[in-house]
């Protein structure tokens, strides 16, 4: 991780957590247990079941108003199939539209492919642009301050680095 090495904030940051529910629920549960005292966690509790609409504009508005409201950062738990999930892409887009910080976490279930990993394209765009912070699960579990530092690092990055011009994913891959 690069960048921020200042004092950790004394307030509990409100963060939104995006992940593939069927594939990575156990990691979300472990994440929630490990960080519930340090962070105020918000999650979508599976948009596919909660928002009964096929209208992307309506769904994006609901994501912004009902799920991201008040958050300063979105954390994406990246497992083997996270990159395939359209609602993860939509949550990242809505977060970036609101100029929130963005942190991607490499879960143990995400395999190395060649010299990289399959992560959501929009997240990769922002890692490449040096806006999003990419960190390993093993690092944040070993030392919670690494996650706190990653969140603070993304929050001070210039918003001009945000890359959010991809079309929304229209289906799960």
LUMBA-955413 format. One record per residue (C-alpha): residue in three letters; x, y, z. Coordinates in steps of 0.05 Angstrom, whole numbers, padded with zeros to 5 digits, always signed. Layout:
LUMBA-955413
ALAXYZ
...
END
This chain:
LUMBA-955413
UNK+00000+00000+00000
UNK+00025+00069-00015
UNK+00011+00138+00010
UNK-00022+00154+00076
UNK+00016+00144+00140
UNK-00015+00196+00185
UNK-00053+00187+00250
UNK-00114+00143+00246
UNK-00180+00181+00256
UNK-00214+00177+00323
UNK-00284+00171+00292
UNK-00313+00107+00264
UNK-00316+00116+00189
UNK-00380+00095+00155
UNK-00362+00050+00097
UNK-00402+00011+00046
UNK-00381-00060+00033
UNK-00394-00091-00036
UNK-00383-00165-00049
UNK-00411-00227-00083
UNK-00460-00253-00032
UNK-00463-00325-00054
UNK-00388-00331-00064
UNK-00358-00289-00009
UNK-00408-00286+00048
UNK-00361-00321+00097
UNK-00307-00269+00083
UNK-00357-00213+00094
UNK-00378-00245+00160
UNK-00305-00249+00182
UNK-00293-00178+00158
UNK-00354-00153+00196
UNK-00332-00189+00260
UNK-00261-00163+00254
UNK-00278-00090+00239
UNK-00345-00077+00273
UNK-00312-00037+00328
UNK-00268+00004+00280
UNK-00317+00018+00224
UNK-00391+00028+00215
UNK-00407-00022+00160
UNK-00462-00015+00110
UNK-00478-00069+00059
UNK-00532-00080+00006
UNK-00557-00146+00034
UNK-00564-00169-00038
UNK-00594-00117-00084
UNK-00620-00171-00130
UNK-00671-00191-00077
UNK-00685-00123-00046
UNK-00696-00078-00107
UNK-00752-00106-00150
UNK-00739-00069-00214
UNK-00706-00078-00282
UNK-00696-00003-00291
UNK-00621+00014-00284
UNK-00635+00087-00269
UNK-00682+00069-00212
UNK-00634+00017-00184
UNK-00575+00066-00186
UNK-00616+00118-00150
UNK-00636+00067-00097
UNK-00563+00047-00088
UNK-00543+00120-00078
UNK-00601+00138-00032
UNK-00612+00075+00008
UNK-00545+00041+00011
UNK-00488+00091+00002
UNK-00519+00151+00037
UNK-00471+00177+00090
UNK-00413+00132+00071
UNK-00345+00161+00056
UNK-00313+00099+00025
UNK-00333+00035-00011
UNK-00295-00029+00003
UNK-00300-00083-00049
UNK-00285-00154-00025
UNK-00257-00188-00087
UNK-00265-00263-00091
UNK-00263-00310-00150
UNK-00329-00287-00182
UNK-00336-00215-00157
UNK-00314-00188-00224
UNK-00373-00223-00257
UNK-00428-00189-00215
UNK-00465-00130-00246
UNK-00489-00103-00180
UNK-00418-00098-00153
UNK-00402-00057-00216
UNK-00463-00014-00204
UNK-00445-00002-00131
UNK-00374+00018-00151
UNK-00402+00066-00204
UNK-00451+00098-00155
UNK-00395+00105-00104
UNK-00349+00139-00154
UNK-00406+00184-00178
UNK-00410+00209-00106
UNK-00333+00216-00105
UNK-00326+00166-00048
UNK-00261+00132-00032
UNK-00250+00062-00061
UNK-00212+00004-00031
UNK-00208-00065-00062
UNK-00190-00125-00018
UNK-00158-00187-00049
UNK-00193-00246-00016
UNK-00158-00314-00011
UNK-00210-00342-00060
UNK-00186-00296-00116
UNK-00134-00334-00157
UNK-00073-00303-00190
UNK-00083-00305-00266
UNK-00018-00294-00302
UNK+00011-00234-00267
UNK-00055-00205-00243
UNK-00124-00220-00217
UNK-00195-00216-00244
UNK-00227-00158-00208
UNK-00285-00114-00228
UNK-00264-00073-00289
UNK-00285-00007-00257
UNK-00244-00022-00195
UNK-00184-00041-00239
UNK-00191+00025-00277
UNK-00185+00063-00211
UNK-00128+00022-00185
UNK-00091+00036-00250
UNK-00108+00110-00244
UNK-00079+00110-00172
UNK-00146+00129-00142
UNK-00168+00063-00111
UNK-00125+00026-00061
UNK-00114-00050-00070
UNK-00095-00090-00008
UNK-00092-00164+00011
UNK-00140-00197+00060
UNK-00082-00229+00097
UNK-00052-00160+00110
UNK-00114-00129+00139
UNK-00130-00189+00182
UNK-00058-00189+00209
UNK-00060-00114+00224
UNK-00126-00076+00223
UNK-00087-00010+00217
UNK-00070-00029+00145
UNK-00143-00025+00126
UNK-00152+00040+00165
UNK-00092+00069+00129
UNK-00118+00046+00062
UNK-00185+00080+00075
UNK-00152+00144+00096
UNK-00105+00141+00036
UNK-00161+00137-00014
UNK-00200+00193+00020
UNK-00144+00243+00009
UNK-00131+00226-00064
UNK-00150+00279-00116
UNK-00220+00265-00142
UNK-00194+00283-00212
UNK-00162+00213-00213
UNK-00230+00179-00213
UNK-00242+00136-00275
UNK-00317+00123-00282
UNK-00334+00126-00356
UNK-00349+00052-00369
UNK-00419+00032-00388
UNK-00456-00005-00333
UNK-00452-00080-00336
UNK-00519-00103-00362
UNK-00516-00175-00340
UNK-00475-00222-00296
UNK-00418-00254-00335
END
